């Protein structure tokens, strides 16, 4: 099992200096990956319920916002050489799939194949409305967009004729360095999300489950993989967290449950206490290295 960080980069703390120092120190300490988050805009109040909090409330500091993932991953890629960089997650159905394919293929090309493409369907109808995209049937839209991205990444001549999108025959270059394509990690705990991971993903991304809960979801996922003629051989299982602390003593239990990459939340951003905050990760690194 590998150890990564879930670090939704937020302004104004996530400066260029901070990103450069964070990326380099992660590599020096043996942290395998950084996974960023995406929200284009936030709102003073939400009707939507945020699944990452027990009370369903999405909280964000006033005067702050998440950095754009494409720009941030590109910046981090330029400052590092081995660190893997993940989208945790790209809210795919509120994006344009052709732009997404172009941007992330370029990032994979420039980073020499260090990108993990995590996708989900989103939870905030308010954000979809701000992006000018229908919230309804976003799951079916996500599936089509994954098929479009696959043909753009894998085929010389790409085309698609779907319910939500029509792509005329065209070329997209550069292609990703990773073959046949950038690994797609599908996020979500619902039946639909697990089926999507089994059909389209090279991995699954979950959040806020303990080892027993993770094992239960993976048992369900195994059934959907079997229906697709697949299993979890070479299938990445990423478990992330939004809480501030995970008990380091649970590391071996997460590994036994089937997790291949555990993400520790790294929410304290800024250069002033960066080294001290990274020092707090030592017990997790030691526990992973002892497996």
Number of C-alpha atoms within 10 A of each C-alpha: 18 17 22 27 24 23 19 25 25 20 16 13 16 20 17 13 11 16 22 18 18 23 24 16 16 19 16 10 13 15 21 18 25 27 27 25 21 19 17 16 12 18 11 7 10 16 11 14 15 16 16 15 13 8 9 13 15 16 13 13 8 8 7 12 19 19 21 16 23 17 12 18 25 18 17 22 24 13 18 18 14 19 23 22 27 26 25 27 25 24 22 21 25 23 16 12 21 14 11 16 25 18 16 25 27 20 24 25 18 17 25 15 21 22 28 24 23 27 25 23 23 24 16 18 18 17 20 21 12 13 13 11 15 14 19 10 11 20 18 15 21 23 16 20 24 20 15 22 22 18 19 28 26 16 15 14 12 18 16 18 11 13 9 11 14 11 13 11 10 12 15 17 13 18 23 26 20 17 11 12 19 24 21 23 28 30 27 21 18 10 13 12 19 26 21 25 25 26 17 18 23 21 22 26 27 23 19 16 16 16 19 13 13 20 18 13 17 22 14 13 23 17 16 20 21 12 13 13 10 14 15 16 7 9 17 19 24 25 25 21 20 18 14 10 10 16 8 17 11 14 24 16 15 22 18 14 20 19 24 18 21 27 24 24 21 22 16 15 21 19 17 9 11 15 12 9 16 15 11 10 18 13 14 20 18 12 15 17 12 9 9
